[in-house]
Amino acid sequence: MQYSKRKIIRFLTLFACFAISLPGLSFAYAEGPVLVAEPDSLNLGNMQQYETKTEFITLRNIGSSDLELKRVTTSCGCTTAELSVNVLAPGDSTQLQVLFETKKYLGPQTKYVRIHSNDPEHPVYNVPVIVFIQPPISTEPQTRRLAFGRLRRGETATQTAQLWTEAVSRLEIQPDRYDTNFFEVEIRQDPDLEPQKATLLVHSKPEIPSGHYREHIFLRSNIPAMPEINFEIFIDVLSDIELNQQRINFRYVEPDQKLVRKIRIWATEPEITFKITGVEVDLPRFTAEIEQDSACQEAFVTVRGQALGLSDPMVTQTKGRVQGLLKIFTDHPTQPELKVQIYYLLKI
């Protein structure tokens, strides 16, 4: 059976304490400074959000020369630790006070207290701090994030979340703030059968315009330690017509360099048709060409141009940062105009 050096050192530490207490026996310390932390990990068990807890770690020098405790750092602002002494003679020990604040953290957490010393074998001694943080109101999903995924314009969907508590005998949840143009929010509770539980239902509205959205829904509760609960909502609403890029960035280009980029435009469903009726590009020395398929479900716009020359006054005005706009006009009633930003940076 093999033993780690750390376990051997801890065994020698206990033996040293026993040997020193016996008359006529002496103990030879390990060569040089040797740091041992007791305990070598802190398990704080279950804690509530915004709760604080203080624990102590004994730092002991079981070596043969002075142990210099240079500093103590932590892996997170939720954990603080302070040294009361900076040097431990052989056989001496000190108490390191560790303060842990749960703050807004949730679930299982492992943070670290790092003790920096002149111990040649372990110049940084890591002590893990382990805790499970239980909020006043638990939720599923635990992240409080609801993702609708991709929806077509006019399509609706519903996302749900569960809430429960042990802090009070009856949980009361009410909708507070959210975008009523995007969502309908419903709270379902059964105060007789499950008074400590509630279900949140978020219904998307068909009027949401196309785009990528990150919204928030705020709920009120009857628990003083957690009067407000915030859910993040993610939703992508697809338009009838999509572009493979809404921004063209040619990046760094040489003066008078020729530039070209093709944009694909397509209908997101088989029953949708459209025609490109025209294009406009406001960048000097640029044009745009249209290619339309016969089924009117796909089209391409090719942007061609030439970077400005160094003598162009616009280069001085913009310091070589040139940008413009491509407008694509369609016969689709809800998307008559599509816009694509165009950028390039001239090497001057």
C-alpha positions in Angstrom: 0.0 0.0 0.0 1.3 3.4 -1.0 0.8 6.6 1.0 1.0 10.2 -0.2 3.5 12.5 1.3 0.7 14.7 2.7 -0.7 11.7 4.6 2.7 10.7 5.9 3.2 14.3 7.1 -0.1 14.4 8.9 0.7 11.0 10.6 4.1 12.4 11.7 2.3 15.5 13.1 0.0 13.4 15.3 3.0 11.2 16.3 5.0 14.4 17.2 2.2 15.7 19.4 2.1 12.3 21.2 5.8 12.0 21.5 6.4 15.5 22.9 3.9 14.7 25.6 5.9 11.7 26.8 8.9 12.2 29.1 12.2 11.0 27.9 11.1 11.1 24.2 12.1 13.7 21.6 10.8 14.2 18.0 12.9 15.2 15.0 11.0 17.8 12.8 11.0 17.5 9.0 13.8 19.3 7.3 13.0 22.9 6.4 9.6 24.6 6.8 6.6 22.4 6.3 3.0 23.7 6.4 0.0 21.5 7.4 -3.6 22.8 7.5 -6.1 21.1 9.8 -8.6 20.4 8.4 -7.3 20.2 4.9 -10.8 21.0 3.5 -13.9 22.8 4.8 -17.3 21.3 4.2 -19.9 24.0 5.2 -22.9 21.7 4.4 -26.1 23.4 3.4 -26.5 27.2 3.5 -29.1 29.6 2.4 -28.6 32.4 -0.2 -27.2 35.6 1.4 -26.1 33.7 4.5 -22.6 33.9 6.0 -20.6 31.4 7.9 -17.3 31.6 9.7 -14.9 28.6 10.2 -11.3 28.2 11.4 -8.3 26.4 9.9 -5.3 25.5 12.0 -2.0 26.3 10.3 0.9 24.3 11.7 4.6 24.3 11.0 5.9 20.7 11.5 9.3 21.6 9.9 12.7 22.3 11.4 12.9 26.0 10.4 10.6 29.1 10.4 7.6 29.0 8.2 6.8 32.3 6.5 3.1 32.8 5.8 3.4 35.3 3.0 -0.3 35.9 2.2 -3.7 34.2 1.8 -5.8 34.5 -1.3 -9.1 33.1 -2.3 -10.6 31.9 -5.6 -13.8 34.1 -5.2 -14.9 37.3 -3.6 -17.4 35.3 -1.6 -14.6 33.9 0.5 -12.2 35.9 2.7 -9.4 34.8 5.0 -7.1 36.8 7.2 -3.8 35.9 8.8 -3.0 36.9 12.4 0.7 36.0 12.2 3.2 35.9 9.4 5.9 33.6 10.9 5.5 30.2 12.6 8.5 28.7 14.5 8.9 24.9 14.3 6.0 23.3 16.2 4.0 26.6 16.4 0.5 27.0 15.0 -2.1 29.7 14.4 -5.8 30.0 13.5 -6.8 31.2 10.1 -10.3 32.6 10.1 -12.4 31.9 6.9 -15.6 33.8 6.2 -17.9 32.5 3.4 -20.8 34.6 2.0 -23.2 32.7 -0.2 -24.4 35.9 -2.0 -26.4 34.9 -5.1 -24.7 31.6 -5.7 -26.9 28.5 -6.1 -26.4 24.8 -5.8 -23.1 22.9 -5.1 -20.1 25.2 -4.9 -16.3 24.6 -4.4 -14.1 27.6 -3.7 -10.5 27.7 -2.5 -8.4 29.3 0.2 -4.8 29.5 -1.0 -2.1 29.9 1.6 1.2 31.2 0.2 4.3 30.3 2.2 8.0 29.4 2.0 7.2 25.7 2.2 9.5 24.4 -0.6 7.2 21.4 -1.4 4.0 23.3 -1.3 4.5 27.0 -1.8 0.7 27.4 -2.4 -1.4 25.2 -0.1 -5.0 24.9 -1.4 -7.8 24.3 1.0 -11.2 23.6 -0.7 -14.3 25.2 0.7 -17.3 23.0 -0.2 -20.9 24.1 0.3 -24.4 23.5 -1.1 -26.4 26.8 -1.3 -30.1 26.4 -1.0 -32.1 29.5 -2.0 -35.2 30.6 0.0 -37.2 29.7 -3.1 -35.9 26.8 -5.2 -36.6 26.6 -9.0 -36.5 24.1 -11.8 -34.7 24.9 -14.0 -32.2 26.0 -11.3 -30.6 28.6 -13.7 -34.0 30.4 -13.9 -33.5 30.5 -17.7 -36.3 29.6 -20.1 -35.4 29.1 -23.8 -38.2 29.1 -26.4 -35.8 28.2 -29.2 -36.7 29.2 -32.8 -40.3 30.2 -33.6 -41.8 31.5 -36.8 -43.5 34.8 -36.8 -47.1 34.3 -35.6 -46.3 31.0 -33.9 -46.8 30.7 -30.2 -45.3 28.4 -27.5 -45.2 27.9 -23.7 -42.4 27.4 -21.3 -42.9 26.4 -17.7 -40.9 26.5 -14.4 -41.5 25.1 -11.0 -41.0 27.0 -7.7 -41.1 25.6 -4.2 -39.9 26.6 -0.7 -39.5 25.3 2.8 -39.2 28.8 4.3 -43.0 29.3 4.8 -46.0 27.1 5.0 -47.7 28.7 2.0 -45.8 30.1 -1.0 -47.4 33.1 -2.7 -46.2 34.1 -6.2 -47.4 37.0 -8.4 -46.3 38.3 -11.8 -44.6 41.7 -11.4 -42.8 43.2 -14.4 -42.4 41.8 -18.0 -43.0 42.9 -21.6 -46.7 42.4 -22.1 -46.2 42.9 -25.9 -44.2 39.7 -25.9 -45.6 37.4 -23.3 -48.5 36.4 -21.1 -47.5 35.1 -17.7 -49.6 32.7 -15.6 -49.1 31.4 -12.1 -50.8 28.2 -11.1 -51.0 27.1 -7.4 -52.9 24.6 -5.4 -53.0 26.0 -1.8 -54.8 23.0 -0.5 -52.8 20.1 -1.9 -49.3 21.7 -2.4 -49.2 25.1 -0.6 -45.4 25.4 -0.8 -45.3 25.0 -4.6 -46.1 27.1 -7.7 -45.9 26.7 -11.5 -44.9 29.5 -13.8 -46.2 29.4 -17.3 -44.8 31.9 -19.9 -46.8 32.1 -23.2 -45.2 33.8 -26.2 -47.5 36.1 -28.2 -47.9 35.8 -32.0 -47.2 39.5 -32.4 -43.5 39.3 -31.5 -41.5 40.7 -34.3 -38.7 38.7 -35.9 -35.3 38.9 -34.1 -33.2 37.4 -31.3 -34.4 38.4 -27.8 -33.3 38.2 -24.2 -36.0 39.3 -21.9 -36.7 39.2 -18.2 -39.8 38.3 -16.1 -39.9 39.4 -12.5 -42.1 37.7 -10.0 -43.1 38.8 -6.4 -43.1 36.4 -3.5 -44.2 36.5 0.1 -40.8 35.5 1.4 -38.8 38.5 2.9 -35.4 36.9 2.2 -36.3 36.6 -1.5 -39.1 39.1 -2.4 -38.3 39.1 -6.1 -37.4 36.3 -8.5 -36.0 37.0 -12.0 -36.3 34.6 -14.9 -34.3 35.1 -18.1 -36.3 34.4 -21.3 -34.6 33.6 -24.6 -36.5 33.5 -27.9 -35.6 33.6 -31.6 -38.4 34.6 -33.9 -37.8 33.7 -37.5 -39.0 36.0 -40.2 -40.6 34.8 -43.5 -37.4 35.9 -45.3 -34.0 35.3 -43.9 -30.5 36.5 -44.9 -27.3 34.5 -44.3 -25.6 37.7 -43.1 -26.9 41.1 -42.0 -23.4 42.6 -41.8 -20.5 42.5 -44.3 -17.1 43.3 -42.8 -14.2 43.2 -45.3 -11.9 44.1 -42.5 -8.4 45.5 -43.5 -8.1 46.2 -47.2 -5.6 47.9 -49.5 -6.3 51.2 -51.3 -8.3 50.5 -54.5 -8.6 46.8 -53.7 -11.4 45.0 -55.4 -14.1 43.6 -53.0 -16.9 41.2 -53.6 -19.4 39.4 -51.3 -22.5 37.3 -52.1 -25.6 37.4 -49.8 -28.1 34.6 -49.8 -31.8 35.4 -49.1 -34.4 32.6 -48.7 -38.0 31.8 -47.7 -38.1 30.0 -44.4 -41.2 27.9 -45.4 -42.2 26.2 -48.6 -45.4 28.1 -48.9 -43.7 31.5 -48.7 -42.6 33.3 -51.9 -41.0 36.6 -52.6 -39.3 38.7 -55.3 -36.4 41.1 -55.0 -37.7 44.3 -56.6 -34.5 46.4 -56.3 -31.3 47.1 -54.4 -29.4 50.2 -53.3 -25.9 50.6 -51.9 -24.7 54.0 -50.6 -21.0 53.2 -50.6 -19.0 55.0 -53.3 -17.6 52.7 -56.0 -20.0 49.9 -55.1 -22.8 48.2 -57.0 -25.2 45.3 -56.3 -26.5 42.6 -58.6 -29.6 40.4 -58.1 -30.1 36.7 -58.9 -33.6 35.3 -58.4 -34.7 31.7 -58.7 -37.8 30.9 -60.7 -39.7 29.5 -57.7 -39.4 32.8 -55.9 -38.1 31.2 -52.8 -34.4 32.0 -53.0 -32.3 34.9 -54.2 -28.7 36.1 -54.2 -27.4 39.7 -54.1 -23.8 40.1 -55.1 -22.1 43.2 -53.7 -19.1 44.4 -55.8 -16.9 47.3 -55.3 -13.5 48.9 -55.0 -11.9 50.4 -51.9 -11.3 54.1 -51.9 -7.9 55.4 -53.0 -5.7 57.3 -50.6 -6.4 60.6 -52.3 -10.2 60.4 -51.7 -11.3 63.1 -49.3 -13.6 60.5 -47.6 -10.5 58.7 -46.4 -9.3 61.7 -44.4 -12.8 62.4 -43.0 -13.3 58.8 -41.8 -9.7 58.0 -41.0 -10.0 55.0 -43.2 -13.0 53.6 -41.4 -15.6 53.3 -44.2 -19.1 52.1 -43.7 -22.3 52.0 -45.7 -25.7 50.4 -46.1 -27.1 47.9 -48.6 -30.9 48.0 -49.0 -32.7 45.1 -50.6 -36.4 45.7 -51.6 -38.9 42.9 -51.8 -42.6 42.4 -52.7 -43.2 40.7 -49.3 -45.9 42.6 -47.4 -44.3 42.2 -43.9 -40.7 42.6 -45.1 -40.6 45.1 -47.9 -37.0 46.2 -47.0 -34.0 44.2 -45.8 -30.8 46.0 -44.6 -27.2 44.9 -44.6 -24.4 46.9 -43.0 -21.1 47.1 -45.0 -17.7 47.9 -43.3 -14.1 48.0 -44.3 -10.9 49.5 -42.8 -8.5 51.0 -45.2 -4.7 50.4 -44.7 -3.3 54.0 -44.7 
